[in-house]
């Protein structure tokens, strides 16, 4: 099949052997690639509940059909496994160059099982896999490890730092300056004594229709550059530009999510970052958006923080020192650690200290707070860092405070305070990955950070959440960055929010939830394409030769989402875990008096999903051909 390397390797670290793992063209058509194809492979391999650090736990590294095609923002790849943070299936997406290098090396994906006897790394070159001693690199930071393990400019590396080696439950894996950060995939690498993977090769991408691909690709890039979000807001301020709007909308996580507004928000805003700290923009390979920030840390030019990092290490800790956040962001990347869970864990520890449940010396708003020292202690599991390395759920089990341990299923929430965004609250609660804004459907974009639909109503939020979840899952499966989905939102509504007709549409949209939910049942038969609006299906068709339509494309997302749910149920998930901490459902938010009114939205969500009491029905499984 065109667009694929048509080869996946199963690597056993215990025996230091590998073999081809067969994947049919039918699987490629049903699941495409990325996290959805990885979920299918995990589902086939993981047949019973398993601990994340069990050598049998597979790591699935997977590219997608558009990876390497030079489509916009198509350097993405995925790593999936059973999470040491949640005990459930997880996936983490990355934008470094490793995915493209892996495909040039002759593989769409890798399935890694077993455990090595000593630290090793995997070397892949033009279809040949070798194992090399990583002992000299064990303990090195991620940038140094990449330099030493991958000296050639054409190669791509995917490595862990000390946090992964020491099994910090939210350790990530790094490619260039980009991190597959959430849910502890790096700790699973560390448990297998796998420092990383290096890939290189001379393989060429083959298209089914190269001319058609090039023509549509040109239109797609132009549309991204013209759109007010992908062509103006993201290049100008990056995701950091959301901080001010989030504060205005009561969506800015503050003091361990005690409120949604921070009086010093301007000091950690995207505007301040741009005016006082920004050196230049930077983006992933093949990205026309260039939303990344380049800043200075210790006289080095390094990657700047995303909005989640600014908030979780800023307002969430009552820390208004931008340079401290820049430093902490850099060292989290160097030690290989998720900034979201780290920031949330520190915020929770501060509240435990404040309430006298754990005397750890951490205080909200402390001007002497040394975040870098805390990162190093956590990565080494030394002192209070040994507790922070476990995440909020396990800390609450030890010290108390479960009602304000801000996580879902063990994964800490992203930066968006859900009492100021009801749909985002639902998304957090039902997401397969845990408290994930992306896997939850990122409804906050509709609730003030793109569109301006009433953020405090629950009407229609369940149906719209499902639509955005399935769309974003499908986009990930295809292999492009989720930020490209912003350009699907009508530009005229974003550019003209105060026009009467636009305000009227925003007011009416929640009442169309029932229609959207009903349409979701039948979208699979939508045998149409609208490439200027939704280019993904046609681009995949040009790349692979498979006939993809809008209906078929959205079904890939639904199929992947449902399959992850089935795998989680196998791993011990109880639907009662589709909930939020009591702080968010029972404690009224200052300024709005709002709580997340979850139960009614969740009931509608299950109905429209076809999940009876949170469990996918047999008829749904058959319809999705799972």
Secondary structure, DSSP 8 states (H G I E B T S, - for coil): -TTS---EEEEETTTTEEEE----HHHHHHH-SHHHHHHHHHHHH--S---TTSTT--EEEE--TTTTTT-TT---EEEEEE-TTTSSEEEEEE-SSHHHHHHHTT-SEEEEES--SS-EEEEEETTEEEEEE-GGGTT--HHHHHHHH--STT-EEEE--HHHHTT-TTB-EEETTEEE-GGGHHHHHHHTTEEEEEEE-------SSHHHHHHHHHHHHHHHHHSTIIIIIHHHHGGGGHHHHHHHTT-B-BTTTTBS--TTGGGGSHHHIIIII--EEE--TT-SS--EEEEEETTEEEE---HHHHHHTTGGGT---HHHHHHHHHHHHHHTB-HHHHHHHHHHHHHHHHTTS------TT-TT--HHHHHHHHHHT-TTHHHHTT-HHHHHHHH--GGG--EETTEE--SB-GGG-HHHHHHHHH-TTSS-TTTTT-GGGTBTSSSB--TT--TTHHHHHHHHHHHHHHHHHHT--GGGGGGGS-HHHHHTTTSHHHHHHHHHHGGGHHHHHHHHHHGGG-----TTT--HHHHHHHHH-----HHHHHHHHHHHHHHHHHHHHHTT--GGGS---HHHHTS--TTT-----HHHHHHHHHHHHTEETTEE-HHHHHHTT-
